[in-house]
Amino acid sequence: MSHYFYIARCKDASLYIGCTNSLEQRIARHNSGAGAHWFNVHGEGAIVYSETYPNYLTAHRRELQIKKWSRIKKEHLIAGLKP
C-alpha cells in the first residue's frame, strides 16, 4: 500500500504537513473537524503538494525533513522550484 507525504494550505494561507495512506480521506477528515486541531484553528484546507512513498516510514521521514524547512523553501517545493 502506498503512503503519501503532503502539504495542505489552509484558508488563512498557513501550511500543514503530514502523511497518510489516502489523500482524499485525510483532507476530508481534516475539513470535517475530525482531523488535526490545526485545521480547526486555521480553517479548511486543500492539498497543494504530495509525494508517493512505498511505506509509512519513508513518507514520515520526508514529513519530518520538510517540517524543518523555512516557509520560503516549502513554497518553492510547492511551486516546483528548486528548494
C-alpha positions in Angstrom: 0.0 0.0 0.0 1.3 3.4 -0.9 1.7 6.3 1.5 1.8 9.9 0.9 3.7 12.9 2.3 1.5 16.0 1.7 1.3 19.7 2.2 -2.1 21.4 2.7 -2.8 25.1 2.5 -5.5 26.3 4.9 -7.9 29.2 4.4 -5.6 31.6 6.3 -2.7 30.5 3.9 -0.9 28.6 6.6 0.7 25.3 5.6 0.0 21.9 7.3 2.4 19.0 6.6 1.5 15.4 7.2 1.5 11.8 5.8 -1.3 9.4 5.1 -2.3 6.3 3.1 -5.3 8.2 1.5 -5.0 11.8 0.5 -8.8 12.2 -0.3 -9.9 10.7 3.0 -7.3 12.6 5.0 -8.2 16.1 3.7 -11.9 15.2 4.1 -11.3 14.2 7.7 -9.3 17.4 8.4 -12.0 19.6 6.9 -14.8 17.9 8.8 -13.1 18.8 12.1 -12.2 15.3 13.0 -8.5 15.6 11.9 -5.7 17.7 13.3 -6.6 20.5 15.6 -4.6 22.8 13.2 -7.5 22.9 10.8 -10.0 23.9 13.4 -7.8 26.9 14.2 -6.7 27.8 10.6 -9.7 26.9 8.6 -10.4 24.3 5.9 -7.6 23.4 3.6 -6.7 21.8 0.3 -3.7 19.6 -0.6 -1.3 21.6 -2.7 1.6 19.2 -2.9 2.1 15.5 -2.4 4.7 12.7 -2.9 4.2 9.0 -3.0 6.2 6.5 -1.0 6.1 2.7 -0.7 5.5 2.7 3.1 4.6 4.9 6.1 8.2 5.1 7.4 9.6 6.7 4.3 6.7 9.1 4.0 7.0 10.0 7.7 10.8 10.6 7.3 10.0 13.1 4.5 7.4 14.8 6.6 9.9 15.3 9.4 12.5 16.6 7.0 10.2 19.2 5.4 8.8 20.4 8.7 12.3 21.7 9.5 12.4 23.8 6.3 11.6 27.5 6.1 8.3 28.8 4.7 10.1 30.0 1.6 11.7 26.6 0.9 8.3 24.9 1.3 6.7 27.4 -1.1 9.4 26.7 -3.6 8.7 22.9 -3.3 5.0 23.5 -3.8 5.7 25.7 -6.9 8.0 23.1 -8.4 11.1 25.2 -8.0 14.4 24.0 -6.6 14.0 24.3 -2.8 
